[in-house]
Amino acid sequence: MSPSARLSPPDNAPQVRKDQWHLDFLNVKRVHQITRGSGVLVAVPDTGVDPHPDLSGNLTDGRDLITGWDSGLHDRNSHGTAMAGLIAAHGSGPEVGALGIAPEAKILPIISSTSDNYGEADTLAQALDYAISQHAKVISISSAGVTSDRLVRAVDAALDADIVIVAGVGNRPEAATVGYPAAQDGVIAVSGVDRSGRHAQISVTGPKVDIAAPAVDIYSTSYGGKYSKGTGTSSATAIVAGAAALIRSKYPNLPAAEVAHRLTATAVDKGPPGRDDQYGYGVIDLVAALTADIPPLGFESTGVTAPAPTAAAPDAAGDNSTARGLATLGALLAAGGAYLVWRRRRRADDPPPRISR
C-alpha cells in the first residue's frame, strides 16, 4: 500500500461519491444515460476482490491462482477491490458510495498477485487463460513488469479470442519504461492524468502509450466495506477497462480491435498534435467513444505502424530471463497496440465529432 493510500470508514459513503472527481471529469452521468455496461464480464487479475456493498451482485466466482483455495473473493491488500470498484461499483444509493464506470458490468476476480503486490508472469498467464475460458470480454491488468514466453502466448491467445486487454504502463520511480503486458502490441497501454487533465508525474512515458485517464487522488472501494484513495496508473487502467465494457455493452458485435480503435480515435489530444509519449492518442472521452461516428479500422488509415518491440525491464536481480516482477500499479501502492488513427487526433478545442443517428 502506498503512503498516499488510506482507508475510509463505511460512514463516509456519501462523501466518497463527492470525492470521485473523475466522474464529473469524464461526464459519467451523461454516459450512464447511454449505457451502464450490462452483459459484459470484466476479468480483474490482481490481489483478489473483497465483497463490498457497492459491488453486491456484480461479482462472479473467480479463482485464486496463488493458493488455489477459493474463488478469489477475498483481498488482504485492497488493490484488486479498488480496481473492481472503479470498473463496476454501483454505489449504495443515489449519490452514495463508490460508482464505477460500468456499474452493470460483472467482475471476474482472479488472484494472481500476492498481498505484497508482486506476482509471477506465468501466474498472470494462467489468469489470462482462465479469463478466456470464462468468456470474459475485457481483461483489466493493473500491473506491469517483465514477461515470459508463456505470458506472451497467453496475451496473444486472449487477443485471438476477441478480448479487449487493458494494461497500465507503470509508475515512476519504480519503473522507467513501459512495462509488460502494456508493451505488447494489441494491448491498450494506459498512462495517467491529474485533476487538470495534465500528465501525471507518477506515470511512465514512452512510445507504447496509447491513451490516458485519471490517475491522481482516485477514490474507490476497499476491503471490509471501506473506501480507498490512491494515485497511479492502476486506477487509470481500471477506468479505461470500464470504458471498454461500456463500448462492448452498447456495440456487442464490435470486435476487440475496433473497441480499442474507438477509444483512441475519440480521445482528446493533449501535448504535441497527434500521438505522443505522455498521453498516447489523448485523454479518454467516454461520451465520444460511445456516440461518435467512427470509420472502421483501415477505412481512413494515416499509415501508423506498430513500433519496434522494446526489451522487457529487468527484475530486481537484473535478470530478464526470470518471470518475476509484475508489480501492481498505483491506487494502493506507491505500447501496446498501434491502432490506426481516425482522421487527426481530436484536440480539446475542436468541435465535437459527429453523432450516430
C-alpha positions as CSV (number, residue, x, y, z in Angstrom):
1,M,0.0,0.0,0.0
2,S,1.4,3.4,-0.9
3,P,1.9,6.2,1.7
4,S,-0.8,8.1,-0.2
5,A,-3.4,5.4,0.1
6,R,-5.8,5.4,3.1
7,L,-8.9,3.6,4.1
8,S,-12.1,5.5,5.0
9,P,-14.8,4.2,7.3
10,P,-18.0,3.0,5.8
11,D,-20.0,6.0,7.1
12,N,-18.0,8.1,4.6
13,A,-20.0,6.6,1.8
14,P,-21.9,9.9,0.9
15,Q,-18.6,11.8,0.9
16,V,-16.8,9.2,-1.3
17,R,-19.1,9.9,-4.3
18,K,-18.3,13.7,-4.0
19,D,-14.6,12.8,-3.8
20,Q,-14.7,10.8,-7.0
21,W,-13.7,13.8,-9.1
22,H,-13.1,11.6,-12.1
23,L,-16.8,11.0,-12.6
24,D,-17.5,14.6,-13.4
25,F,-14.3,14.9,-15.4
26,L,-15.5,12.1,-17.6
27,N,-19.2,13.2,-17.7
28,V,-20.3,9.8,-16.3
29,K,-23.8,11.0,-15.6
30,R,-24.3,11.5,-19.3
31,V,-22.5,8.3,-20.1
32,H,-24.9,6.3,-17.9
33,Q,-27.8,7.6,-19.9
34,I,-26.4,5.8,-22.9
35,T,-25.2,2.5,-21.3
36,R,-24.1,1.1,-17.9
37,G,-22.2,-1.9,-19.1
38,S,-24.7,-4.7,-18.8
39,G,-23.9,-8.0,-20.3
40,V,-20.1,-7.6,-20.1
41,L,-17.8,-9.7,-18.0
42,V,-14.5,-8.0,-17.0
43,A,-11.7,-10.1,-15.7
44,V,-9.5,-8.5,-13.0
45,P,-6.3,-10.4,-12.3
46,D,-5.0,-8.8,-9.2
47,T,-4.9,-9.3,-5.4
48,G,-8.5,-10.5,-5.3
49,V,-11.8,-8.7,-4.7
50,D,-13.3,-8.5,-1.3
51,P,-17.1,-8.4,-1.5
52,H,-18.2,-4.8,-0.9
53,P,-21.8,-3.4,-0.6
54,D,-21.1,-1.2,-3.5
55,L,-20.3,-4.2,-5.6
56,S,-23.0,-6.5,-4.5
57,G,-24.5,-8.5,-7.3
58,N,-21.6,-7.6,-9.7
59,L,-19.1,-10.2,-8.6
60,T,-18.8,-13.7,-10.0
61,D,-16.9,-16.6,-8.6
62,G,-13.3,-16.4,-9.8
63,R,-10.1,-18.2,-9.0
64,D,-7.2,-17.9,-6.5
65,L,-4.1,-18.8,-8.5
66,I,-1.8,-18.2,-5.6
67,T,-3.1,-20.7,-3.1
68,G,-5.8,-22.5,-5.1
69,W,-8.0,-22.4,-2.0
70,D,-11.0,-20.4,-3.0
71,S,-12.8,-18.4,-5.7
72,G,-10.8,-15.2,-5.5
73,L,-13.5,-13.3,-3.5
74,H,-11.1,-12.1,-0.8
75,D,-8.4,-9.4,-0.7
76,R,-6.0,-8.7,2.1
77,N,-4.3,-5.9,0.1
78,S,-7.3,-3.8,-1.2
79,H,-5.7,-3.1,-4.6
80,G,-7.9,-5.6,-6.5
81,T,-11.0,-4.5,-4.7
82,A,-10.3,-0.8,-5.6
83,M,-9.8,-1.8,-9.3
84,A,-13.1,-3.7,-9.3
85,G,-14.9,-0.7,-7.8
86,L,-13.6,1.7,-10.4
87,I,-14.9,-0.6,-13.1
88,A,-18.2,-1.8,-11.7
89,A,-19.3,-0.4,-8.4
90,H,-22.9,0.7,-8.3
91,G,-22.9,2.6,-5.0
92,S,-25.5,2.1,-2.3
93,G,-28.0,4.7,-3.3
94,P,-28.3,7.9,-5.3
95,E,-25.1,9.9,-4.8
96,V,-24.0,7.4,-2.1
97,G,-21.0,5.1,-2.2
98,A,-18.4,4.5,-4.9
99,L,-19.6,4.5,-8.5
100,G,-17.8,2.6,-11.3
101,I,-17.6,3.5,-15.0
102,A,-19.7,0.4,-15.9
103,P,-21.9,-0.2,-12.9
104,E,-23.9,-3.0,-14.5
105,A,-20.8,-5.0,-15.7
106,K,-19.7,-8.2,-13.9
107,I,-16.3,-8.7,-12.4
108,L,-14.4,-12.0,-12.6
109,P,-11.9,-11.8,-9.7
110,I,-8.6,-13.7,-10.2
111,I,-5.9,-13.7,-7.6
112,S,-2.7,-13.5,-9.5
113,S,-0.6,-11.2,-7.2
114,T,0.3,-11.6,-3.5
115,S,-0.7,-9.2,-0.8
116,D,2.7,-7.6,-1.1
117,N,1.8,-6.6,-4.7
118,Y,4.1,-9.0,-6.6
119,G,3.5,-12.0,-8.8
120,E,4.9,-14.2,-11.5
121,A,4.5,-13.5,-15.2
122,D,3.5,-17.2,-15.6
123,T,0.8,-16.8,-13.0
124,L,-0.6,-13.8,-14.9
125,A,-0.6,-16.0,-18.0
126,Q,-2.7,-18.5,-16.1
127,A,-5.1,-15.7,-15.2
128,L,-5.5,-14.8,-18.8
129,D,-6.1,-18.4,-19.8
130,Y,-8.7,-18.6,-17.1
131,A,-10.4,-15.4,-18.3
132,I,-10.5,-16.8,-21.8
133,S,-12.2,-20.0,-20.5
134,Q,-14.8,-17.9,-18.7
135,H,-15.6,-15.9,-21.8
136,A,-14.5,-12.5,-20.4
137,K,-14.9,-9.7,-22.9
138,V,-12.4,-7.3,-21.2
139,I,-9.3,-8.0,-19.1
140,S,-8.1,-5.2,-16.8
141,I,-4.4,-5.6,-15.8
142,S,-3.2,-3.0,-13.3
143,S,0.3,-4.4,-13.1
144,A,3.5,-4.2,-15.1
145,G,6.9,-5.8,-15.1
146,V,8.9,-8.4,-17.1
147,T,7.4,-11.0,-19.3
148,S,7.8,-14.7,-20.1
149,D,7.2,-16.8,-23.2
150,R,4.0,-18.2,-21.6
151,L,2.7,-14.8,-20.9
152,V,3.3,-13.6,-24.4
153,R,1.4,-16.7,-25.7
154,A,-1.5,-16.0,-23.2
155,V,-1.8,-12.4,-24.3
156,D,-1.9,-13.5,-27.9
157,A,-4.5,-16.1,-27.1
158,A,-6.7,-13.6,-25.4
159,L,-6.4,-11.2,-28.3
160,D,-7.2,-14.1,-30.7
161,A,-10.3,-14.8,-28.5
162,D,-11.5,-11.2,-29.3
163,I,-10.9,-10.0,-25.7
164,V,-10.0,-6.3,-25.1
165,I,-6.9,-6.2,-22.9
166,V,-6.1,-3.0,-21.0
167,A,-2.9,-2.6,-19.0
168,G,-1.1,0.1,-17.1
169,V,2.2,1.4,-18.4
170,G,3.8,1.6,-14.9
171,N,4.7,4.1,-12.2
172,R,7.7,6.2,-11.5
173,P,10.1,6.0,-9.8
174,E,9.8,2.2,-9.6
175,A,9.7,1.9,-13.4
176,A,11.4,4.0,-16.1
177,T,9.9,2.4,-19.2
178,V,6.5,0.9,-20.2
179,G,6.2,-2.4,-18.5
180,Y,4.6,-5.7,-19.7
181,P,2.0,-6.6,-20.8
182,A,1.2,-2.9,-21.7
183,A,4.3,-3.1,-24.0
184,Q,2.8,-5.9,-26.1
185,D,1.2,-4.9,-29.4
186,G,-2.6,-5.3,-29.3
187,V,-2.8,-4.3,-25.6
188,I,-4.3,-0.9,-24.7
189,A,-1.4,0.8,-22.8
190,V,-2.8,3.4,-20.3
191,S,-1.0,6.4,-18.8
192,G,-2.3,8.8,-16.2
193,V,-3.5,12.4,-15.9
194,D,-4.2,14.6,-12.9
195,R,-7.3,16.6,-11.9
196,S,-6.4,19.3,-14.5
197,G,-6.1,16.8,-17.3
198,R,-2.3,17.1,-17.5
199,H,0.1,14.3,-17.5
200,A,0.5,12.8,-14.0
201,Q,4.1,12.8,-12.9
202,I,3.8,9.3,-11.5
203,S,3.0,7.9,-14.9
204,V,5.7,6.3,-17.1
205,T,6.0,7.7,-20.6
206,G,7.1,6.0,-23.9
207,P,6.3,5.1,-27.5
208,K,3.9,2.3,-26.4
209,V,1.4,4.6,-24.6
210,D,-2.0,4.5,-26.3
211,I,-4.4,6.6,-24.1
212,A,-4.5,8.4,-20.8
213,A,-7.1,8.5,-18.0
214,P,-7.5,10.0,-14.5
215,A,-4.8,8.6,-12.1
216,V,-4.4,11.0,-9.2
217,D,-6.4,11.0,-5.9
218,I,-8.8,8.4,-7.1
219,Y,-11.4,7.1,-4.7
220,S,-12.9,3.6,-4.9
221,T,-13.9,0.5,-2.8
222,S,-11.7,-1.3,-0.4
223,Y,-11.9,-4.4,1.8
224,G,-14.2,-4.6,4.8
225,G,-16.8,-2.3,3.2
226,K,-14.4,0.6,3.4
227,Y,-13.1,3.0,0.8
228,S,-9.7,3.8,-0.6
229,K,-7.8,6.7,-2.1
230,G,-4.7,6.4,-4.2
231,T,-2.6,7.6,-7.1
232,G,-1.2,5.6,-10.0
233,T,-1.7,4.1,-13.5
234,S,-3.6,1.2,-11.8
235,S,-6.6,3.5,-11.5
236,A,-6.3,4.8,-15.0
237,T,-6.2,1.3,-16.3
238,A,-9.4,0.2,-14.5
239,I,-11.2,3.4,-15.7
240,V,-10.3,2.6,-19.3
241,A,-11.3,-1.1,-18.8
242,G,-14.7,0.2,-17.6
243,A,-14.9,2.3,-20.8
244,A,-14.2,-0.8,-22.9
245,A,-17.0,-2.6,-21.1
246,L,-19.4,0.3,-21.9
247,I,-18.5,0.1,-25.6
248,R,-18.8,-3.7,-25.6
249,S,-22.2,-3.4,-24.0
250,K,-23.5,-0.8,-26.5
251,Y,-21.9,-2.4,-29.5
252,P,-21.9,-6.1,-28.7
253,N,-20.8,-7.2,-32.1
254,L,-17.9,-4.8,-32.3
255,P,-14.5,-6.7,-32.5
256,A,-12.0,-6.0,-29.8
257,A,-9.6,-4.2,-32.1
258,E,-12.5,-1.8,-33.1
259,V,-13.3,-1.2,-29.4
260,A,-9.7,-0.1,-28.9
261,H,-9.8,2.0,-32.1
262,R,-13.0,3.7,-30.9
263,L,-11.3,4.6,-27.6
264,T,-8.1,6.0,-29.2
265,A,-10.0,7.7,-32.1
266,T,-12.2,9.7,-29.9
267,A,-9.6,10.7,-27.3
268,V,-9.0,14.4,-26.7
269,D,-5.5,15.2,-27.9
270,K,-3.1,16.7,-25.4
271,G,0.5,17.7,-25.7
272,P,2.1,17.8,-29.2
273,P,-0.5,17.3,-32.0
274,G,-1.0,13.6,-32.7
275,R,0.2,10.6,-30.6
276,D,2.9,11.5,-28.1
277,D,4.7,9.6,-25.4
278,Q,2.8,11.1,-22.4
279,Y,-0.8,10.9,-23.5
280,G,-0.7,8.5,-26.3
281,Y,-3.6,9.5,-28.6
282,G,-5.1,11.6,-25.9
283,V,-7.2,11.6,-22.8
284,I,-10.2,9.3,-22.8
285,D,-13.6,10.9,-23.8
286,L,-16.3,8.4,-22.7
287,V,-19.3,10.2,-24.4
288,A,-17.5,10.5,-27.7
289,A,-16.3,6.9,-27.5
290,L,-20.0,5.8,-27.2
291,T,-21.6,8.2,-29.7
292,A,-19.1,9.3,-32.4
293,D,-19.4,8.1,-35.9
294,I,-16.1,6.2,-36.3
295,P,-15.0,4.8,-39.6
296,P,-13.7,1.2,-39.1
297,L,-10.0,0.3,-38.9
298,G,-8.3,0.7,-42.3
299,F,-11.1,3.0,-43.7
300,E,-9.0,6.1,-43.2
301,S,-5.5,5.0,-42.4
302,T,-2.8,7.5,-41.7
303,G,-0.1,4.9,-42.1
304,V,0.6,4.4,-38.4
305,T,2.5,1.2,-37.9
306,A,3.5,-0.8,-34.8
307,P,6.7,0.5,-33.2
308,A,9.6,-1.8,-32.8
309,P,9.3,-4.0,-29.7
310,T,11.1,-2.9,-26.6
311,A,13.1,-5.1,-24.3
312,A,11.4,-6.1,-21.0
313,A,12.7,-4.3,-17.9
314,P,14.9,-6.4,-15.7
315,D,13.7,-7.6,-12.3
316,A,15.4,-6.7,-9.0
317,A,18.1,-9.2,-9.7
318,G,18.8,-7.7,-13.2
319,D,17.8,-10.8,-15.0
320,N,15.3,-10.6,-17.9
321,S,15.0,-14.3,-18.1
322,T,13.0,-14.6,-14.9
323,A,9.3,-14.2,-14.8
324,R,9.2,-12.3,-11.5
325,G,8.5,-8.6,-11.1
326,L,4.8,-8.0,-12.0
327,A,4.0,-5.2,-9.6
328,T,0.6,-3.7,-9.1
329,L,0.4,-0.1,-10.2
330,G,-0.8,2.7,-8.0
331,A,-4.1,3.1,-6.3
332,L,-2.9,1.3,-3.2
333,L,0.9,1.4,-3.5
334,A,3.5,3.7,-4.1
335,A,2.9,0.2,-26.3
336,G,0.5,-1.9,-26.6
337,G,-1.4,-1.9,-29.8
338,A,-0.7,0.5,-32.6
339,Y,-4.1,1.5,-33.8
340,L,-4.9,3.3,-37.0
341,V,-5.8,6.9,-36.5
342,W,-9.3,8.3,-37.2
343,R,-8.5,11.5,-39.1
344,R,-6.5,13.9,-36.9
345,R,-6.5,13.4,-33.2
346,R,-9.3,15.5,-31.8
347,R,-8.0,18.4,-29.7
348,A,-9.7,20.0,-26.7
349,D,-10.8,23.0,-28.7
350,D,-12.1,21.0,-31.7
351,P,-15.8,20.8,-32.5
352,P,-17.3,17.5,-31.2
353,P,-17.3,14.5,-33.5
354,R,-20.4,13.6,-35.5
355,I,-23.0,11.7,-33.6
356,S,-24.5,8.4,-34.8
357,R,-28.2,8.5,-35.6
